[in-house]
Amino acid sequence: MAILYTTHASATGGGRDGRAVSDNGVLDVTLTVPKELGGNGATGTNPEQLFAAGYSACFLGALRYAAGQQKIKVPDDAKITVKVGIGPRDDGTGFGIEASVTAELPGLDRDVAEKLVQAAHIVCPYSHAMRTATEVPVTLA
């Protein structure tokens, strides 16, 4: 695969209780643990929210790309919502995530919209990674 763009982000502090910053400094967020995972519910974001935001933006871009290939106009008020859940894996060795995508495409014929959503699901790299369980290299600096 030819890589067209690369970025970096780092987390410091307690991981889920700390800070995450992108390499250009535009993303700079306080991380907090949700109450459901034992946190105190302090104001901040968490990895699941960041994943859901990234996935939804990427999927909408993939949808617009697929629509452009088919010469279909995506409504300006199109909305992609990604639900991300986290919990212990059944094998007891750690945690897993699951995701679901809901597309709102007002004004488009349902059959056309469904075909676009399926095409976007093929194009979107987040969908591809979730579907294929992409291997992630992990190294110690």
N, C-alpha and C positions, 0 to 999 in steps of 0.2 A: 504494500500500500504506500503510495506517495503522500507524505504528510504535507498539508498545505498551510497549517497554522499550529503553533504550539504555545501554550501558556503555562504558568506555574502559579500555585497558591500554596500558602503554608499556614499551618495551625500551630499555635503556641498556648501555653498555660496547661490546663488540665485536659486538653483534647476537646471533649464535649463541653467543657467549662473553661473557656478561654477566649481566644481571638483568632480569626481567620482573615488573611490578607492576600490579595492577588499581587502578582509581580509588578503590575503598574500602579498599585495602590488605590485603584478605583473601588474595588471591593474591599471593605474593611469593616468587619462585623464582629459584634460580641456574641459569643456562643454560650448558650445556657442549656442545661439538661431539663427536658420537660418533666412535669410532675409524674407522668405515667411511667417514666424511667428512673424515678427516684430523686429527681431534682426538686428545687424549691419553687419553680415556676417564675423565676426572675425574667425580666424583659430581655429578650435576645432572640437569636435564631438558633437553628440546629442543623446538623448535616442532612436530615431528611427533608426539611423545608428547602434547603439550598438545592438538593437533588431534584425535588419536585419543580422548583422554579426553573432550573436549567433544562430539565426534560420538557416542560411545557413550552418554553421558548423555542427549543430546538425542534420540537414536533410541529409547532406552528410554522416555523421556517421550512421544514420538510413538506408540510401541506401546501404552502405557497409555491414551493419549487415544483411539486407534482402537478399542481393546478396549472402553473405556467406552461409545463410541457404539454398539457392537454388543452391549452388556450381557454381555461376556465377562470373566471374572476372570483377570487375568494372575497366574501363580504368583509368590509372594513371592521365590522363588529364581531368577527370570528373570535372564538375563545377556546383555548385548550386548557383543561384542568387536569392535573396529574395528582393522583392520590398515592402517597407512599406510606407504607406501613413497615414497622420494624418489630422483630420479636425473636425469641430464642429458636434456634434451629431444632428440628425434631431429633437430630442425632446428639443433641446436648453439647456440641463442641463450639458453640459460638452463637452469633446472631445472623439473621438473614433479613433481606428486605424484599418487599413485593411492591409492584406498582400497577396502576391501572390508569388509562387515558380516556377522558371524555371530551369529545369535540362538539362545540356548538357552532353551526354554520347556518345562521338564519337566512332565509330567502333562497337557499339552494334546494333543488329537488332532492328528495331523500336518497334515491338510487345513485345520483351523481355524487352526493356528499359521502355516502358509504364507500364508494369506489375511491374517492380522494383520500379518505381516512385510511383505507387499506394500503393505498400507494404510499402515503406518508409513513406508515408503519414500516414499510420495507426500506424507505429512504433514510429515515431518522437514525442517526448513530446511537442514540440512547436506546431506542427500541431494539436495534441490532445487538447491542451489548447485553441487554437484559434477556433477549431471546436466546443468545448463543453462549451465555456465561463466559464472556471473554476473559482469557487468562491475563492477569496483571503482574508484570515483573515487580518484585519488591527487593530493594537493595539497601544496604547500610552505607551511609556516606562516610 
